[in-house]
């Protein structure tokens, strides 16, 4: 898991923070569901999506700028494998962030279900 986190680089901390806060808001909603909380979860989810995209862009930019600067990599006949590996690593923020969002919305769905049950 630590290697996975390292592959995404420093922006993974932002994905972790935004995703964690979104999940925490969903858990809070599921515990005591109030309709006004759903807007907060939506807003935090959108912010999480933007931080995921930003983290992926930073990771791809790093690959695109570092590979040409490393002479050994740039002159390697299999440079495409190095770039492909880098772009694969660039997807780790998406894996982490979208996993948080999936969990948050699953928990939100449970809260919505509870809200309907509480209203009856």
NUZAVEX-10162 format. One record per residue: residue number from 1; x, y, z of N, C-alpha, C in turn. Coordinates in Angstrom, 1 decimal. Each point is the difference from the previous one (the first is absolute). Last residue first. Example, Ala and Ser with C-alpha at 12.3 -4.5 7.8 and 13.67 -1.06 7.14 Angstrom:
// NUZAVEX-10162
> pos;n_xx;n_yy;n_zz;ca_xx;ca_yy;ca_zz;c_xx;c_yy;c_zz
> 2;12.8;-2.2;7.1;0.9;1.1;0.0;-0.8;1.1;0.8 $
> 1;0.3;-5.7;-0.1;-0.9;1.2;0.0;0.9;1.2;0.0 $
***
This chain:
// NUZAVEX-10162
> pos;n_xx;n_yy;n_zz;ca_xx;ca_yy;ca_zz;c_xx;c_yy;c_zz
> 120;-41.0;7.7;8.2;-1.2;-0.8;0.1;-0.6;-0.1;1.3 $
> 119;4.2;2.1;-1.1;-1.1;0.9;-0.3;-1.3;-0.8;0.1 $
> 118;4.2;-2.1;0.5;-0.3;0.8;1.2;-1.2;0.9;-0.2 $
> 117;1.6;-2.7;-3.5;-0.5;-0.9;1.0;-0.4;0.9;1.2 $
> 116;2.1;2.1;-3.6;-1.3;-0.5;-0.4;-0.7;-0.8;1.1 $
> 115;4.5;1.2;0.6;-0.9;1.2;0.1;-1.4;-0.3;-0.4 $
> 114;3.3;-3.4;-0.4;-0.4;0.3;1.4;-0.9;1.2;0.1 $
> 113;1.8;-0.9;-4.2;-0.9;-1.1;0.4;-0.5;0.2;1.4 $
> 112;3.3;2.9;-1.5;-1.2;0.3;-0.6;-1.1;-1.0;0.3 $
> 111;4.3;-0.9;1.5;-0.6;1.1;0.8;-1.3;0.5;-0.6 $
> 110;2.5;-3.3;-2.3;-0.5;-0.6;1.3;-0.7;1.1;0.8 $
> 109;2.3;1.4;-3.8;-1.3;-0.7;-0.4;-0.6;-0.7;1.2 $
> 108;4.2;2.1;0.6;-1.1;1.0;-0.2;-1.3;-0.7;-0.4 $
> 107;3.8;-2.6;0.3;-0.4;0.4;1.3;-1.1;1.0;-0.1 $
> 106;1.9;-1.2;-4.0;-0.7;-1.2;0.5;-0.5;0.3;1.4 $
> 105;2.6;3.3;-2.0;-1.4;-0.1;-0.6;-0.7;-1.2;0.4 $
> 104;4.5;0.5;1.4;-0.8;1.1;0.5;-1.4;0.0;-0.5 $
> 103;3.1;-3.1;-1.7;-0.3;-0.3;1.4;-0.9;1.0;0.6 $
> 102;1.7;0.8;-4.3;-0.9;-1.1;0.0;-0.5;-0.4;1.4 $
> 101;3.3;3.3;-0.5;-1.3;0.5;-0.4;-1.0;-1.1;0.0 $
> 100;4.5;-1.1;1.0;-0.6;0.8;1.0;-1.4;0.4;-0.3 $
> 99;2.4;-2.0;-3.4;-0.4;-1.0;1.1;-0.6;0.7;1.2 $
> 98;1.8;2.6;-3.4;-1.3;-0.5;-0.4;-0.4;-1.2;0.9 $
> 97;4.2;2.0;0.8;-1.1;1.0;0.1;-1.3;-0.6;-0.3 $
> 96;4.0;-2.7;-0.6;-0.3;0.3;1.4;-1.2;0.9;0.2 $
> 95;1.3;-1.0;-4.4;-0.4;-1.3;0.7;-0.3;0.3;1.5 $
> 94;1.8;3.5;-2.6;-1.4;-0.3;-0.4;-0.5;-1.2;0.7 $
> 93;4.5;1.3;0.6;-0.9;0.9;0.7;-1.5;-0.3;-0.4 $
> 92;3.4;-2.5;-2.2;-0.2;-0.4;1.4;-0.9;1.0;0.7 $
> 91;1.8;0.1;-4.6;-1.4;-0.3;0.2;-0.3;-0.3;1.5 $
> 90;4.3;0.9;-1.9;-0.7;1.2;0.0;-1.5;-0.2;0.3 $
> 89;3.1;-3.6;-0.7;0.2;0.6;1.3;-0.9;1.2;0.2 $
> 88;0.3;-1.8;-4.3;-0.8;-0.9;0.9;0.1;0.5;1.4 $
> 87;2.5;2.3;-3.1;-1.4;0.3;-0.1;-0.9;-0.9;0.8 $
> 86;4.6;-0.9;-0.1;-0.2;1.3;0.7;-1.5;0.4;-0.1 $
> 85;1.5;-3.8;-2.4;0.0;-0.3;1.5;-0.3;1.3;0.7 $
> 84;0.5;0.4;-4.6;-1.3;-0.7;0.4;0.0;-0.3;1.4 $
> 83;3.9;2.0;-1.6;-1.1;0.9;0.0;-1.3;-0.7;0.4 $
> 82;3.7;-2.7;-0.5;0.2;0.9;1.2;-1.1;1.0;0.1 $
> 81;0.1;-2.8;-3.7;-0.3;-0.8;1.1;0.1;0.9;1.3 $
> 80;1.3;1.8;-4.1;-1.5;-0.1;0.0;-0.4;-0.8;1.3 $
> 79;4.6;0.3;-1.4;-0.5;1.2;0.8;-1.5;-0.1;0.2 $
> 78;3.6;-3.1;-2.1;-1.4;-0.3;0.6;-0.5;1.1;0.9 $
> 77;4.3;0.3;-2.2;-1.0;-0.3;-1.0;-1.4;-0.4;0.5 $
> 76;3.3;3.6;2.4;-0.3;-1.4;0.0;-0.9;-0.4;-1.1 $
> 75;1.6;4.5;1.2;0.6;-0.7;-1.1;-0.2;-1.5;0.0 $
> 74;-1.9;2.9;3.4;-0.3;0.6;-1.3;0.6;-0.7;-1.2 $
> 73;1.1;-1.3;4.5;-1.4;-0.4;-0.4;-0.3;0.5;-1.4 $
> 72;4.1;1.2;1.8;0.0;-1.4;-0.1;-1.4;-0.5;-0.5 $
> 71;0.7;4.6;1.0;0.6;-0.4;-1.2;-0.1;-1.5;-0.3 $
> 70;-3.2;3.3;2.7;0.9;-1.0;0.4;0.5;-0.6;-1.3 $
> 69;-3.1;3.4;-0.3;1.1;0.5;0.6;1.0;-1.0;0.5 $
> 68;-4.3;-1.1;-2.1;1.0;0.6;-0.9;1.2;0.6;0.6 $
> 67;-3.3;-1.9;2.9;0.6;-1.0;-0.9;0.9;0.6;-1.0 $
> 66;-2.5;2.8;3.1;1.2;-0.7;0.5;0.6;-1.0;-0.9 $
> 65;-4.1;2.5;-1.1;1.2;0.9;0.1;1.2;-0.7;0.5 $
> 64;-4.2;-2.3;-0.5;0.3;0.7;-1.3;1.2;0.9;0.1 $
> 63;-1.6;-2.1;4.0;0.5;-1.0;-1.0;0.4;0.7;-1.3 $
> 62;-2.1;2.7;3.1;1.3;-0.4;0.6;0.6;-1.1;-1.0 $
> 61;-4.3;1.5;-0.9;0.9;1.0;-0.3;1.4;-0.4;0.5 $
> 60;-3.5;-2.8;1.2;0.3;-0.1;-1.4;1.0;1.1;-0.5 $
> 59;-1.5;0.2;4.5;0.8;-1.2;-0.2;0.3;-0.2;-1.5 $
> 58;-2.7;3.6;1.2;1.3;0.2;0.5;0.9;-1.2;-0.3 $
> 57;-4.6;-0.4;-1.1;0.7;1.0;-0.9;1.5;0.2;0.5 $
> 56;-2.9;-2.5;2.7;0.4;-0.8;-1.2;0.8;0.9;-0.9 $
> 55;-1.8;2.1;3.7;1.1;-0.9;0.4;0.5;-0.9;-1.2 $
> 54;-3.8;2.8;-0.6;1.2;0.8;0.2;1.2;-0.9;0.4 $
> 53;-4.2;-2.0;-0.3;0.4;0.4;-1.3;1.3;0.8;0.1 $
> 52;-2.0;-1.2;4.0;0.5;-1.2;-0.7;0.5;0.4;-1.3 $
> 51;-2.0;3.4;2.4;1.3;-0.3;0.6;0.6;-1.3;-0.6 $
> 50;-4.4;1.2;-1.3;1.0;1.0;-0.5;1.4;-0.2;0.6 $
> 49;-3.6;-2.7;1.6;0.3;-0.3;-1.4;1.0;0.9;-0.6 $
> 48;-1.4;0.9;4.4;0.8;-1.2;-0.1;0.3;-0.4;-1.4 $
> 47;-3.1;3.5;0.7;1.4;0.4;0.4;1.0;-1.1;-0.1 $
> 46;-4.5;-1.1;-0.6;0.5;0.8;-1.1;1.4;0.5;0.2 $
> 45;-2.2;-2.1;3.6;0.3;-1.0;-1.0;0.6;0.7;-1.3 $
> 44;-1.6;2.7;3.5;1.3;-0.6;0.4;0.4;-1.1;-1.1 $
> 43;-4.2;2.0;-0.4;1.0;1.0;-0.2;1.4;-0.6;0.3 $
> 42;-3.8;-2.7;0.9;0.2;0.2;-1.5;1.2;1.0;-0.3 $
> 41;-1.2;-0.7;4.5;0.6;-1.2;-0.5;0.2;0.2;-1.5 $
> 40;-2.4;3.3;2.1;1.4;0.0;0.4;0.8;-1.1;-0.5 $
> 39;-4.6;0.1;-0.7;0.6;1.0;-0.8;1.5;0.1;0.4 $
> 38;-2.8;-2.8;2.5;0.3;-0.6;-1.3;0.7;1.0;-0.9 $
> 37;-1.8;1.1;4.4;1.4;-0.5;0.0;0.4;-0.6;-1.4 $
> 36;-4.5;1.6;1.2;0.9;1.1;-0.3;1.5;-0.5;-0.1 $
> 35;-3.6;-3.0;1.4;0.0;0.3;-1.5;1.0;1.1;-0.3 $
> 34;0.6;-3.3;4.1;-0.8;1.2;-0.2;0.2;0.4;-1.5 $
> 33;1.4;-4.4;3.6;-0.4;0.5;-1.3;-0.9;1.2;0.0 $
> 32;3.6;-2.6;3.1;-1.1;0.9;0.3;-0.5;0.7;-1.3 $
> 31;3.2;-3.5;-0.3;-0.4;-0.2;1.4;-1.2;0.8;0.4 $
> 30;1.8;0.3;-4.4;-0.6;-1.3;0.2;-0.4;-0.2;1.5 $
> 29;2.4;3.9;-1.2;-1.3;0.0;-0.6;-0.7;-1.3;0.3 $
> 28;4.5;0.3;1.1;-0.8;0.9;0.9;-1.5;0.0;-0.4 $
> 27;3.0;-2.3;-2.8;-0.2;-0.7;1.2;-0.9;0.8;1.0 $
> 26;1.5;2.1;-3.9;-1.1;-1.0;-0.3;-0.3;-0.8;1.2 $
> 25;3.5;3.1;0.4;-1.3;0.7;-0.2;-1.1;-1.0;-0.3 $
> 24;4.3;-1.6;0.1;-0.4;0.3;1.4;-1.3;0.7;-0.1 $
> 23;2.0;-1.0;-4.1;-0.5;-1.2;0.6;-0.5;0.3;1.5 $
> 22;2.1;3.5;-2.3;-1.3;-0.3;-0.7;-0.6;-1.2;0.7 $
> 21;4.3;1.2;1.4;-1.1;1.0;0.5;-1.3;-0.3;-0.7 $
> 20;3.6;-2.6;-1.5;-0.3;-0.3;1.4;-1.0;0.9;0.6 $
> 19;1.6;0.9;-4.3;-0.8;-1.2;0.0;-0.4;-0.4;1.4 $
> 18;2.9;3.6;-0.5;-1.3;0.4;-0.6;-0.9;-1.3;0.0 $
> 17;4.5;-0.6;1.5;-0.7;0.9;0.9;-1.4;0.3;-0.5 $
> 16;2.8;-2.8;-2.7;-0.3;-0.6;1.3;-0.9;0.9;0.9 $
> 15;1.8;1.8;-3.9;-1.1;-0.9;-0.4;-0.5;-0.7;1.3 $
> 14;3.7;2.7;0.4;-1.2;0.8;-0.2;-1.2;-0.9;-0.3 $
> 13;4.2;-2.0;0.4;-0.4;0.5;1.3;-1.3;0.8;-0.1 $
> 12;2.3;-1.5;-3.9;-0.9;-1.1;0.6;-0.4;0.5;1.4 $
> 11;3.1;2.5;-2.7;-1.4;0.3;-0.1;-1.0;-1.0;0.6 $
> 10;5.0;-0.7;-0.2;-0.5;0.9;1.0;-1.5;0.3;-0.1 $
> 9;1.3;-4.5;-2.6;0.8;1.2;0.4;-0.7;0.9;1.1 $
> 8;-1.0;-4.5;-2.4;-0.7;1.2;-0.3;0.7;1.3;0.4 $
> 7;1.8;-4.3;1.0;0.0;0.2;-1.4;-0.8;1.2;-0.4 $
> 6;0.3;-1.3;4.6;1.2;0.7;-0.5;0.0;0.2;-1.6 $
> 5;-3.4;-2.5;2.2;-0.1;1.4;0.3;1.1;0.8;-0.5 $
> 4;0.1;-4.7;-0.6;-1.1;0.6;-0.8;-0.1;1.5;0.3 $
> 3;2.9;-2.4;2.7;0.6;0.1;-1.4;-1.1;0.7;-0.9 $
> 2;-1.3;-1.2;4.3;0.9;1.2;0.1;0.6;0.2;-1.4 $
> 1;-2.7;-3.8;0.6;-0.8;1.2;0.0;0.9;1.3;0.0 $
***
